[in-house]
Amino acid sequence: MLPQRRDIASLVVCEDDSPTLELLCDHLAADRFAVMPAPSASDALRLCRYNHPDLLLLDLTLPDASGLDVLREIRDADGITSRFDPGLPVIVLTGRSADADRVRGLDFGADDYVVKPFSYPELRARIAAVLRRRPGGREGPCRVGEIVVDTARRKVWVGEREVTLSNKEFGLLRVLATDPSRVFAKRELLEAVWGFRSPARTRTLDSHASRLRRKLDPEHGRFVINAWGYGYRLIDG
């Protein structure tokens, strides 16, 4: 039996330069980080909202918005209605090396500021240092009726029964649990869990939702509700 990989932490890497993004993701994955690539500001905000990473690595020059706008959106969040964690550690990684840019980034709430070209070993050490400083670590478990979702340990219980889910099933449940009172559109779920950036005709979501429903409640099929023609939501109980 092969040993199970245990990730140190989950990171969103927001970088619009494809070679740099690929390099960062390859190195970080090799160092046992769970990496979520984000080539745009909208991708970074989506991943931070629905996937609750441990740290955001953020470029300032992005194709659709400034990285400072992303940082402001996160720091201004209330942690409840916006679904962003306002305390999310953020390291700015940018080519802007002027003192004014550095001070501006730190004033906006960055935990560290790294200038390109960068040394990966140094960046890796800075990531570790910022993660160590975060009080309280990852967010605690989320409860929706009988369902408990522990994002930090990637575990799920229904009552006293632990439920084993695939990565995508867990990702789908985690997104639905962020706001169990509303119906998520299929396009939202496909974008948040699978990264689809344009409408796609696929049964992937429906098949995963069906398996998730059966695993959560093999006998009655409760919890994951299909709003026909639109999307899915959780039911409380």
C-alpha positions in Angstrom: 0.0 0.0 0.0 1.4 3.4 -1.0 1.9 6.1 1.6 -0.8 8.8 1.6 0.3 12.3 0.7 -0.2 14.8 3.5 -0.2 18.4 2.3 1.3 21.1 4.5 -1.2 23.8 3.5 -3.3 24.9 0.6 -2.2 27.9 -1.5 -3.9 30.0 -4.2 -1.2 31.2 -6.6 -2.4 34.2 -8.5 0.0 35.0 -11.4 -0.9 35.9 -15.0 2.4 34.9 -16.5 2.0 31.3 -17.5 5.6 30.2 -17.3 6.0 31.7 -13.8 2.6 30.3 -12.7 3.6 26.8 -13.9 7.1 27.1 -12.2 5.6 28.1 -8.9 2.9 25.4 -8.9 5.4 22.7 -9.8 7.8 23.7 -7.0 5.1 24.2 -4.4 3.4 20.9 -5.3 6.8 19.1 -5.0 7.1 20.7 -1.5 3.8 19.2 -0.5 1.5 22.2 -0.8 -2.0 21.8 -2.3 -1.8 24.4 -5.1 -4.7 26.2 -6.8 -3.5 28.2 -9.9 -5.3 31.5 -10.5 -4.3 33.4 -13.7 -6.6 36.3 -13.0 -8.1 38.4 -10.2 -11.5 36.8 -10.7 -10.0 33.3 -10.4 -8.2 34.2 -7.2 -11.3 35.6 -5.6 -13.4 32.6 -6.6 -10.9 30.2 -5.2 -10.5 32.2 -2.0 -14.2 32.4 -1.5 -15.1 28.8 -2.1 -12.0 26.8 -1.2 -10.7 28.5 1.9 -7.0 28.3 1.3 -4.3 28.8 3.9 -2.5 31.5 2.0 -2.8 33.6 -1.2 0.3 34.3 -3.3 -0.7 37.4 -5.2 0.7 39.3 -8.2 -0.3 42.9 -8.5 -0.5 43.2 -12.3 -3.4 41.1 -13.5 -5.4 41.1 -16.7 -8.8 41.9 -15.2 -8.0 43.9 -12.1 -5.3 45.1 -9.8 -3.9 42.7 -7.2 -4.4 45.5 -4.7 -8.2 45.4 -5.5 -8.1 41.7 -4.7 -6.3 42.4 -1.4 -8.8 45.1 -0.5 -11.8 42.8 -1.3 -10.4 40.2 1.1 -9.4 42.6 3.9 -12.7 44.4 3.8 -14.7 41.2 4.1 -16.8 40.6 7.2 -16.1 36.8 7.1 -19.8 36.0 7.0 -21.9 37.4 4.1 -18.9 37.8 1.8 -17.5 34.3 2.5 -14.0 35.6 2.3 -11.6 35.1 5.3 -10.4 38.7 6.1 -7.5 37.2 8.0 -6.2 35.1 5.0 -2.4 35.4 4.8 -1.4 37.2 1.6 2.1 37.4 0.2 2.5 39.9 -2.7 4.8 38.6 -5.4 5.4 41.3 -8.0 7.8 43.1 -10.3 7.0 46.4 -8.7 10.1 47.2 -6.7 9.7 50.8 -5.7 9.5 51.7 -2.1 6.1 53.4 -2.6 4.7 50.1 -4.1 6.1 48.1 -1.3 4.6 50.4 1.4 1.3 50.5 -0.5 1.1 46.8 -0.6 1.8 46.5 3.1 -0.6 49.3 3.9 -3.4 47.4 2.0 -2.8 44.4 4.4 -0.2 42.2 2.7 1.7 40.0 5.2 4.8 40.0 3.1 6.1 41.6 -0.1 8.4 39.8 -2.5 9.9 41.4 -5.6 10.6 39.6 -8.9 13.0 38.1 -9.9 12.8 36.0 -6.8 14.6 33.0 -5.3 12.2 30.1 -4.8 14.0 28.8 -1.7 13.6 32.3 -0.1 10.0 32.5 -1.2 9.3 29.0 0.3 10.9 30.2 3.6 8.7 33.3 3.6 5.6 31.2 3.0 6.5 29.0 5.9 7.1 32.0 8.2 3.8 33.7 7.3 1.9 30.4 7.9 3.6 30.0 11.3 2.5 33.5 12.3 -1.2 33.0 11.6 -3.1 32.8 14.9 -5.5 29.9 15.2 -4.6 28.2 12.0 -7.2 27.0 9.6 -10.9 27.6 10.1 -12.9 25.3 12.3 -15.5 22.7 11.2 -18.7 23.9 9.6 -22.1 22.4 10.6 -25.2 22.2 8.4 -27.8 20.3 10.3 -26.5 16.8 10.8 -23.6 17.4 8.4 -20.2 18.5 9.8 -17.5 19.6 7.2 -14.0 19.9 8.6 -12.1 21.8 5.9 -8.8 21.7 7.7 -8.7 17.9 8.0 -10.9 17.2 4.8 -13.3 15.1 6.8 -17.1 14.9 6.8 -19.5 13.4 9.3 -23.3 12.8 9.2 -24.2 12.5 12.8 -21.6 10.1 14.3 -20.9 8.5 10.9 -17.7 9.5 9.0 -18.2 9.8 5.2 -15.4 9.2 2.8 -15.6 11.6 -0.2 -13.5 12.0 -3.3 -11.7 15.4 -3.8 -14.4 16.7 -6.1 -17.3 15.5 -4.0 -15.7 17.2 -1.0 -15.2 20.4 -3.0 -18.8 20.3 -4.1 -20.0 19.8 -0.5 -17.7 22.5 0.8 -19.1 25.1 -1.7 -22.7 24.1 -0.9 -22.0 24.4 2.8 -20.7 28.0 2.5 -24.3 29.2 2.0 -26.8 26.3 2.7 -29.8 28.7 2.5 -29.5 29.3 -1.3 -29.4 27.4 -4.5 -26.1 27.5 -6.3 -26.3 27.7 -10.1 -24.7 24.9 -12.1 -22.3 27.4 -13.7 -21.2 28.6 -10.3 -20.5 25.1 -9.1 -18.7 24.1 -12.3 -16.5 27.2 -12.0 -15.8 26.9 -8.2 -15.1 23.1 -8.1 -13.9 22.2 -11.6 -12.6 25.6 -12.7 -14.8 25.8 -15.8 -14.6 29.5 -16.9 -17.3 29.3 -19.6 -20.6 27.5 -19.8 -20.1 23.8 -20.5 -22.4 21.0 -21.5 -21.4 18.2 -19.1 -22.9 15.7 -16.8 -19.9 15.9 -14.4 -21.7 18.0 -11.8 -24.9 15.9 -11.9 -23.0 12.7 -11.5 -20.9 14.0 -8.6 -24.0 15.5 -6.9 -25.8 12.1 -7.2 -22.8 10.2 -5.7 -22.5 12.8 -2.9 -26.2 12.5 -2.1 -25.9 8.7 -1.8 -22.8 8.9 0.3 -24.3 11.4 2.7 -27.6 9.5 3.1 -27.5 6.0 1.5 -31.0 5.1 2.8 -33.1 8.2 2.0 -30.9 10.4 -0.3 -31.4 13.6 1.7 -29.2 16.7 2.0 -28.3 17.4 -1.7 -31.3 18.9 -3.4 -31.6 19.3 -7.2 -33.3 22.5 -8.3 -34.2 21.2 -11.7 -32.8 23.2 -14.6 -30.9 25.5 -12.3 -28.5 24.0 -9.7 -28.2 22.5 -6.3 -28.4 23.3 -2.6 -28.1 21.6 0.8 -31.1 20.8 3.0 -30.8 21.3 6.7 -31.7 17.9 8.2 
